Amino acid sequence: MSVIFDKLGSPWAGIGKQLDKPETVHEAMVQSGLDWTVSKRPIFLEDGRELKERAVVRDDNESVLGVVSKKWTPYQNEDAFNWFQPFIDAKEVEFSTAGSFKQGRITWILSRLNRDNAEIANGDEVAKYLLLSNSHDGKLAVRVGFTPIRIVCTNTLHAAHRSAKSRLLRVNHSQHVKQNVDDIREIINTANADFEATAEQYRFLASKQIKTSDLEQYVKVVLGKGNVDRDDLSTRTKNQMLKIIELFDEGKGNSNPAIAGSYWAAYNGVTEWLSYERGNNNDNRMSSLWFGQNANVNKTAFDSAMAMSAA
């Protein structure tokens, strides 16, 4: 993925809360307004019968976040985010931004790895982040994953990894949930070890110019219409294609002479569209970019750019 920073240097302007260098998870929860808990409560019909399912209720405002099975175990925000505390204490990461989607159904915290950024081209750098998310609606596991972010625009970028385990940790909500410090350590170590190789892929894209005809074909492939003639595209798809091509030319950072007209600019036209344009609102857009369909589109955009630029 690739992402864009606001004027304060925080990814995803308008999403979540930029944190003021908290030293503990509890401080981060208070600063971000995530210092609330949930509980699992029984559900009764009007005639008094109790259902086998349970409601997940946010304790501070009594809103129902989801309906789950009896086996599903709530995992509080602070308990989940405490997985990062050993790495905060060791000064390996620092909390950056935290927030929630869908009235608290999904909560998340973004932490920056304390290592040097990778320069892709003059004035164009990528930083390393870890994203930890927790779900209270029964639909997602607790997740920790590596997320490279393009600083000039805070677009969320895709990164190739040696194995799925090194990319993403998933832990289901159960009574046996535990701190997965060793698994997070592996994600951090792999991210640091592989980051230069990932940066080299980005630099390769920045070094390759894309022809106008290839740009249109690239965007069609990203949109899942690679075999469809332009005249046969729907109006909606044509508008999406034109927007991405506009961002290729005018997107944040893409006018930089060091990368203008390159496959890197084409890829970041897509990531900016995914990060800021596609979707009805910020919640849906970023939730999809991290956990849903937009994450798959991001991967397709990166893989296609690598394949076409190497042809």
SVG drawing of the C-alpha trace seen along z (x, -y; Angstrom):
<svg xmlns="http://www.w3.org/2000/svg" viewBox="-44 -21 62 43">
<polyline fill="none" stroke="black" stroke-width="0.4" points="0.0,0.0 1.0,-3.7 -0.4,-6.5 -0.3,-10.4 0.7,-12.4 -1.0,-15.6 0.9,-18.8 1.8,-17.5 3.4,-14.4 0.7,-11.9 -0.6,-9.3 -4.2,-9.5 -5.2,-13.0 -8.7,-13.2 -8.6,-9.5 -7.9,-8.6 -6.0,-10.7 -2.3,-11.7 -0.7,-10.7 1.7,-12.9 4.5,-10.5 2.8,-8.3 5.2,-6.0 2.6,-3.5 -0.4,-1.8 -2.7,-3.3 -1.6,-6.8 -2.2,-6.0 -5.7,-4.7 -6.5,-7.9 -5.1,-10.2 -7.0,-8.5 -10.3,-8.1 -10.1,-4.3 -10.0,-3.8 -13.3,-2.1 -14.2,1.6 -16.8,4.0 -18.8,6.8 -20.7,9.8 -24.3,9.8 -27.3,12.2 -30.0,11.5 -33.7,12.0 -36.8,12.1 -39.9,10.1 -41.4,13.3 -38.4,13.7 -36.6,16.5 -32.9,16.3 -31.0,16.6 -27.9,18.7 -26.0,15.7 -24.6,12.9 -24.4,9.1 -21.1,7.3 -21.9,4.0 -19.7,0.9 -19.7,0.2 -19.3,-3.6 -22.3,-4.3 -24.3,-1.0 -24.1,-0.7 -24.3,2.8 -21.3,3.5 -22.1,7.0 -23.7,10.4 -21.4,13.3 -21.4,16.9 -21.0,17.9 -17.5,19.1 -16.3,15.7 -14.3,13.9 -14.0,10.1 -10.5,8.7 -10.2,5.2 -8.4,2.5 -5.7,2.0 -5.1,5.7 -4.6,6.1 -2.5,3.0 -0.3,4.0 1.4,6.4 3.4,3.4 4.5,2.3 7.7,4.3 8.8,2.7 7.8,-0.7 9.9,-0.2 12.9,1.0 12.5,-2.2 12.1,0.0 8.7,-1.5 6.8,-4.6 3.0,-5.1 1.9,-7.4 -1.9,-7.4 -4.9,-5.5 -8.6,-5.4 -11.6,-3.4 -14.0,-2.5 -17.7,-1.9 -18.5,-3.4 -15.8,-1.2 -16.4,2.1 -12.8,2.0 -10.1,0.2 -6.5,-0.2 -3.2,-1.7 -0.3,-2.6 3.3,-2.4 6.4,-3.6 9.5,-1.5 12.5,-3.5 14.7,-2.9 15.8,-5.1 13.4,-5.7 14.1,-4.4 14.7,-7.0 13.0,-5.8 14.0,-8.9 15.2,-12.4 12.6,-13.8 10.5,-10.6 10.8,-8.4 9.0,-5.4 8.7,-4.7 8.0,-1.5 4.9,-1.1 3.2,1.7 -0.6,1.7 -2.4,3.5 -6.2,3.8 -8.8,5.3 -12.5,6.2 -15.5,6.1 -18.2,7.2 -17.1,10.8 -16.0,10.5 -12.2,10.0 -9.3,11.4 -6.8,9.4 -4.2,8.5 -0.7,7.2 0.9,6.4 3.7,4.5 2.6,1.4 5.1,-0.7 3.9,-4.3 4.9,-6.8 5.7,-10.0 5.0,-12.6 1.4,-11.4 0.8,-8.9 -0.5,-6.3 -0.6,-2.8 1.8,-0.6 1.9,3.1 5.1,5.0 6.2,8.4 7.2,10.8 9.0,14.1 6.0,15.7 2.5,15.0 3.6,15.4 6.2,12.7 3.6,10.3 0.5,10.7 -0.3,12.1 -4.0,13.2 -5.3,14.2 -8.9,15.2 -11.0,14.1 -10.9,17.1 -10.3,17.8 -6.7,18.8 -5.7,15.4 -2.2,14.5 0.4,11.9 2.2,12.8 5.4,11.0 7.6,13.6 5.4,13.4 5.5,9.6 9.2,9.8 9.4,11.9 7.3,9.4 9.6,6.6 12.8,8.5 11.5,9.5 10.3,6.0 13.7,4.6 15.5,7.3 13.4,7.2 12.7,3.5 15.7,2.7 14.7,5.4 11.2,3.9 12.6,0.4 14.7,1.7 11.4,2.8 10.0,-0.6 13.2,-2.2 12.9,0.1 9.4,-1.2 10.6,-4.7 13.4,-4.1 11.0,-2.8 8.9,-5.2 5.5,-4.1 4.0,-4.7 0.6,-6.4 -0.9,-3.3 0.6,-1.1 -0.7,-3.4 -4.3,-2.9 -3.8,0.9 -2.3,0.9 -5.2,-0.9 -7.7,1.4 -5.8,4.4 -6.0,2.8 -9.7,2.3 -10.2,5.9 -11.0,4.9 -7.7,5.8 -9.4,7.7 -12.2,5.1 -11.9,2.6 -12.1,-1.1 -15.3,-1.7 -17.0,1.2 -16.1,0.0 -19.0,-1.2 -19.2,-4.9 -18.3,-4.2 -15.1,-2.3 -14.2,-5.0 -14.5,-7.7 -12.4,-5.6 -9.7,-5.2 -9.7,-8.9 -9.3,-9.7 -6.4,-7.4 -4.7,-8.8 -5.2,-12.3 -3.6,-11.2 -0.7,-9.7 -0.1,-13.2 -1.1,-15.4 -1.2,-13.2 0.8,-14.2 4.5,-13.8 4.0,-12.6 5.1,-15.8 8.5,-15.3 10.9,-15.2 12.7,-12.2 9.6,-10.0 7.2,-11.8 5.9,-9.6 7.2,-6.4 5.6,-3.1 6.1,-4.3 3.9,-7.3 1.4,-5.1 1.3,-2.7 0.9,-5.7 -1.9,-7.1 -3.7,-3.9 -2.8,-3.9 -3.8,-7.6 -7.2,-6.7 -7.6,-3.8 -6.5,-5.9 -8.5,-9.0 -11.0,-8.6 -12.6,-5.1 -15.4,-4.5 -18.3,-6.4 -16.4,-7.6 -13.1,-7.4 -14.3,-4.5 -15.3,-2.3 -12.3,-3.4 -9.6,-2.7 -11.3,0.4 -11.4,1.9 -7.8,0.8 -6.5,2.6 -8.9,5.6 -11.0,5.9 -11.3,5.5 -9.1,2.5 -6.2,4.4 -6.5,6.9 -6.7,4.1 -3.5,2.6 -1.7,5.9 -2.9,6.2 -1.6,2.7 1.8,3.4 2.2,6.9 1.0,5.5 3.4,2.6 6.3,4.9 5.3,7.3 4.7,4.6 7.8,2.5 10.0,5.6 8.6,6.7"/>
</svg>
